Structure formats: structure tokens, C-alpha cells
Amino acid sequence: MDAQPMLGTSTTASPPPPFSLDHGRSLHAWLARMRRDRPVHRDPWTGVWTLYRYADVAAAAADASAFSSETWRLSPGGLGTQALTVGNLTAMDPPRHRLLRNLVSPWFTARAVARLAPRIEQIAEELLDRVADQDGMDLVQGLSRPLPVMVISDLLGLPRSDCDQLGDWADRLMSFDGTDARDLAAQQRSADIQRTVLDYLRGQFRRRQAAPGDDLISQLTRADIEGQRLGEDEAVNFVNLLLLAGHVTTTQMLANLVLSLDEHDLLGAVRDGPALIPGAIEETLRYRPVISSNMRITTRPVTVAGQSVPARQFVSLSFLSANRDEQQFPEPDRFDVRRHPNRHLGFGHGIHYCLGAPLAHLEIAIALRALLCRFPTCKVAGGQILYYEMPGVVGPRSLPVVFQR
């Protein structure tokens, strides 16, 4: 039986406004009220509990024993759903999570990804060459989407000729919005695309088994954990996560960065002072995190901010809210590229801290420098910005920019 809500954590609350309404201003005002009045809130329709305060979100994200990432255990598909998530680090708990992550973590250290810098610079310049004689571009379609998919494809050993198709599949999966959650046809379309991606990756995995190379997929065909080889499903799902997370998140991060800098009239300052770029990236991860929330399930009864939450409950960790928590960040609604310390949750927290964070930082820094060097007066074009409406994701699906020559 569900626990009864305590004072300040009632189940009645108006639904949050969409981020796309006004660049998130109304949504963040709503989140501030939730942090103040209902920091632990249970939605009466879905039954999902949401944590809104930084301290609570960070503590839950760091406690895999009480807040499990294996949400498939409570999904209608049960073990059938597990078969689709086996190998997906975001849906795994220790000890298997640690063992699988350790297999590939050497590929994503800061030192390892630094060797990719010349290749990333080359790709960025090639993409900008395509629009060199134009008055503007769609930043998402022209730079922030193709760049990371090319980089992660090179790392995985996927053919460069397949990059456009891979980007298209990812975009179609990202187009699954909140209203589709009750639309069986939309769910089927999403499942069909995901199945197509997995079939493609399965074929690539089998080719590496027959003729391995020096890429990451080939390493997974030879890898073993505690004396046992990875199963095909586990390896393919693992590669699927690396592929999608390895470029979708970076795509949105770069777009959010340019949007935030333009919104606060800081593109010129960053162009003239490239030393500001690392701080600008960190502040964008706080101010406009791409991943707005993560889901967990409680493994036992827990108490959060004085509220009792029973076992076997879905709990959403709101990174979007936590990153604007007044108790953690002074003047949280101010975009400050010199903010220090900046212990944001934009890359997650705890054992699920983003594996590819060093690579994402490098790609974004290189791409932004290349963009502003090539087009010093780059500005976001006027007009409405189209955002993805997919639950848990914040970022524009299209971001027109103009070059004022």
C-alpha cells in the first residue's frame, strides 16, 4: 500500500508547463514552487514519485542499493523487457554495472579522448566548409548532430557512409514525445526503429566476430567478464547505448551551449576569450541540462525529506530542478560562465555519471571554437525555436543561426 502524503508533499499539483513554452521560464518557476512546497511529490495519475531538491536527487542517484536503475523489474514486460536492456549501463545495478563499465572506461578517459582531437577538428572544419558561402545554417542539422555521430562511429568502427542513417534513426527516436506515451501506434513506431538499429548493430557485431579490427566493437567481441564472454545481446545493447548516448547528448549539449551564450549575449566574449569555454560548458550543463531526469525504483521503503516512499515505487530524479536549487547554487537562474564551484548534475551523479563526459567536453569545445573562428558574428536567428518534446530530454531539434558578415 502506498504511503499517505505528508504536509508539503501532497499528490495534488498542477501539471508542469512544457519547456518549449518560453525557453523554460514558466517551467522553472513551477519547479521552484515544487522545491519549496512539494519537494517529494507523487503524481496521482502515474503513481511516480519525483524528487526536486538537489540534496535529495544527488543522494538518491548515489544510492544504488535503495534506488535501483533496473526499472524493467516493475515494467509490464518483466523479463522480456530485461532482454532489451541487458548490457545497457543506464538500466543496470552493481556488480554487473561496474564490471561492464570497466571494460570500456579506458577508451573514454580524458587522456584517451585527447588523441581524438585532431580528427574532431578535421570533421568540424569539413562540416563548416559546407556552409562557408552561406549566410547561416541550422546548427543542429549542420554541425551539432553530424559531428558527434561521426566521432562515435569512428570509435566504434562503423562505416562513415552509414552516419546519415544513424543520425536519422536517432532523430526519429528523439521525436517520441510525451503525448505518444498513450499512443500505441507511436509506441510501435518507436519500437520498430529501435529494432532496426539493434539489427544493424547485430550485423556489425557479427562482422567483427568474423574479422576483428582495432575498434571498440571488435574489443567487445573478444571481451570477457570473470572468465565469460559477453553474450551477443548484452554486447549489442551496450553498443546501442554508446552510439545513441554518445552522440544524441552531445548534439543537444552543443545546441544548448550556443543558445545559452546567445541568449545572454556572451558569444563574442567566448570568441575573444576561449579560456571561458570550459566554464561555459559546465554552466550550460547546469542551466540547460540535456537529460532533465532519470528514473529509479525503490528496493526498500525509504524516507526522503521527511516523506515515506514504499518499496517497489518508480522515482524520478529531476536533474532539471536540482540544477536550479537555491540551496545549492547562489542565484540559480543567472547564467554565469565563471560560476565556481559548479557541482551540477548535468552529467548525472554516482555510478551512472556519464562515461563519455570527457569526449563530450572535447567535441563541444572544439566545435564551438571552430564555429566562432570561422563565423565571428554568429547569432541565433529570430523566430520560434523548435524543441524536442521527448520526456527527459531538453534541447532544440532545430537551431537556425545567421552569420553577420
Long-range contacts (C-beta under 8 A, 24 or more apart in sequence): 1-310, 2-42, 2-47, 2-310, 2-313, 3-307, 3-308, 3-309, 3-310, 5-42, 5-307, 6-306, 6-307, 6-308, 8-37, 8-38, 8-39, 9-38, 9-39, 9-40, 9-41, 9-42, 9-305, 9-306, 9-307, 10-38, 10-41, 11-41, 11-42, 11-43, 11-44, 12-44, 13-38, 13-41, 18-389, 19-292, 19-387, 19-394, 20-385, 20-386, 20-387, 20-389, 23-263, 23-385, 24-288, 24-394, 27-320, 28-320, 28-324, 28-333, 31-318, 31-320, 31-321, 31-324, 32-324, 32-326, 34-321, 35-321, 35-325, 35-326, 39-305, 39-307, 40-304, 40-305, 40-307, 40-309, 46-314, 47-313, 47-314, 48-295, 48-313, 48-314, 48-315, 48-316, 49-309, 49-313, 49-314, 49-315, 49-316, 50-293, 50-315, 50-316, 50-317, 50-318, 51-304, 51-305, 51-315, 51-316, 51-317, 51-318, 51-322, 52-318, 52-321, 52-322, 52-325, 53-305, 53-321, 53-322, 53-325, 53-327, 54-322, 54-323, 54-325, 54-327, 54-328, 54-329, 54-345, 55-325, 55-327, 55-328, 56-304, 56-305, 56-322, 57-317, 57-318, 57-319, 57-321, 57-322, 57-345, 57-349, 58-322, 58-345, 58-349, 58-350, 59-304, 60-296, 60-304, 60-315, 60-317, 61-294, 61-317, 61-345, 61-348, 61-349, 61-350, 61-352, 62-349, 62-350, 62-351, 63-350, 64-93, 64-94, 64-97, 64-350, 64-351, 65-299, 66-298, 66-299, 66-300, 66-302, 67-296, 67-297, 67-298, 67-299, 67-302, 67-315, 67-317, 68-93, 68-296, 68-297, 68-298, 68-299, 69-93, 69-97, 69-294, 69-296, 69-352, 70-297, 71-295, 71-296, 71-297, 71-314, 73-297, 74-297, 74-312, 74-314, 83-233, 84-237, 85-237, 86-231, 86-233, 86-234, 86-237, 87-230, 87-233, 87-234, 87-235, 87-236, 87-237, 87-238, 87-241, 88-237, 88-238, 88-240, 88-241, 89-238, 89-241, 89-352, 89-355, 90-241, 90-245, 90-294, 90-352, 94-351, 97-351, 98-351, 99-225, 99-226, 100-225, 100-234, 100-238, 101-351, 101-355, 103-219, 103-220, 103-223, 103-225, 104-216, 104-219, 104-220, 104-238, 104-242, 104-355, 105-355, 107-155, 107-216, 108-355, 108-356, 108-357, 108-358, 108-359, 109-358, 110-358, 112-358, 113-358, 113-359, 113-362, 114-362, 116-151, 116-154, 116-155, 116-359, 116-362, 117-362, 117-366, 119-151, 119-154, 120-147, 120-151, 120-362, 120-363, 120-366, 120-367, 121-366, 121-370, 123-147, 123-150, 123-151, 124-366, 124-367, 124-370, 124-371, 125-370, 125-374, 128-370, 128-371, 128-374, 128-375, 132-374, 134-403, 135-402, 135-403, 135-405, 136-381, 136-400, 136-401, 136-402, 136-403, 137-400, 137-401, 137-403, 138-398, 138-399, 138-400, 138-401, 139-254, 139-255, 139-258, 139-371, 139-399, 139-400, 139-401, 140-251, 140-255, 140-396, 140-397, 140-398, 140-399, 141-398, 143-254, 143-367, 143-371, 144-250, 144-251, 144-252, 144-254, 144-255, 144-258, 144-367, 144-399, 145-171, 145-247, 145-251, 147-250, 147-254, 147-363, 147-367, 148-246, 148-247, 148-250, 148-251, 148-360, 148-363, 149-247, 149-251, 151-246, 151-247, 151-359, 151-363, 152-242, 152-243, 152-246, 152-247, 153-243, 155-215, 155-216, 155-246, 156-204, 156-215, 156-216, 156-217, 156-239, 156-242, 156-243, 157-204, 157-208, 157-213, 157-214, 157-215, 157-216, 157-217, 157-218, 158-204, 158-217, 158-243, 162-200, 166-197, 166-243, 166-247, 167-247, 169-193, 169-196, 169-197, 170-244, 170-247, 170-248, 171-397, 173-197, 173-244, 174-248, 174-388, 174-390, 174-393, 174-397, 175-388, 175-390, 175-397, 176-390, 177-388, 177-389, 177-390, 177-391, 178-389, 178-390, 178-391, 179-389, 181-391, 197-240, 197-243, 197-244, 198-236, 198-237, 198-240, 201-236, 201-239, 201-240, 201-243, 202-232, 202-236, 204-239, 205-232, 205-235, 205-236, 205-239, 206-232, 216-242, 242-356, 245-354, 245-356, 246-356, 246-359, 249-290, 249-291, 249-354, 249-356, 249-360, 250-356, 250-359, 250-360, 250-363, 250-364, 251-395, 252-290, 252-388, 252-393, 252-394, 252-395, 252-396, 253-281, 253-284, 253-285, 253-290, 253-360, 253-364, 253-395, 254-363, 254-364, 254-367, 254-368, 255-395, 255-396, 255-399, 256-284, 256-288, 256-290, 256-394, 256-395, 256-396, 257-281, 257-284, 257-364, 257-368, 258-368, 258-371, 258-378, 258-380, 258-399, 258-401, 259-288, 259-380, 259-385, 259-396, 259-399, 260-284, 260-287, 260-288, 260-335, 262-379, 262-380, 263-335, 263-380, 264-335, 266-335, 266-337, 267-372, 267-378, 267-379, 270-337, 270-368, 270-372, 271-372, 271-373, 271-376, 274-369, 276-337, 276-338, 277-365, 277-368, 277-369, 278-361, 278-365, 279-337, 279-338, 279-339, 279-340, 279-342, 280-337, 280-368, 281-361, 281-364, 281-365, 282-339, 282-342, 282-344, 282-346, 283-335, 283-336, 283-337, 283-339, 283-342, 284-346, 285-323, 285-344, 285-346, 285-347, 286-323, 286-329, 286-339, 286-342, 286-344, 286-345, 286-346, 287-323, 287-335, 288-394, 288-395, 289-319, 289-320, 289-323, 289-344, 289-345, 289-346, 289-394, 290-346, 290-393, 290-394, 290-395, 291-319, 291-346, 291-348, 291-392, 291-393, 291-394, 292-318, 292-319, 292-320, 292-392, 292-393, 292-394, 293-317, 293-318, 293-319, 293-320, 293-391, 293-392, 294-319, 294-348, 294-352, 294-392, 319-345, 319-346, 319-348, 320-394, 375-403, 377-403, 377-404, 377-405, 378-402, 378-403, 378-404, 379-404
